[in-house]
């Protein structure tokens, strides 16, 4: 029987939702640069400040620089004539509203690429330290042909 690849719990990841960038006004008037607060998984009582630079490059397209990582964003018509923005995952190229970056890793990707589990579906990872998850993630990246 093949070994199942364990999923990573969301509580050991930095999570960034595109709606926070939109509500901060970063997609207005051709884009903007700012620091966006995101929850720090190592200490839930404080936020981490993530440098974000958004540049609108055309109708419905933008380039977003998240702490040095360049990703695309696309939009579609939303309610009341406003645009509905989504990230384009650099791993699978799918549109997603939320990016994750596990502890010890430098890149943001979608939940499917990082194999993020919902808390109720990750019993193996309950009580795991961030270092244990980072070691597992490094092994999984090597197995998938990437680099840690």
Secondary structure, 3 states (H helix, E strand, C coil): CCCCCCCEEHHHEEEEEHHHHHHCCCCCCCCCEEEEEEECCCCCCCEEEEEEEEEEEECCEEEEEECCEEEEEEEEECHHHCEEEEEECCCCCCEECEEEEECCCCCCECHHHHCEECHHHCHHHCCCCHHHHHHHHHHHHHHCCCCC
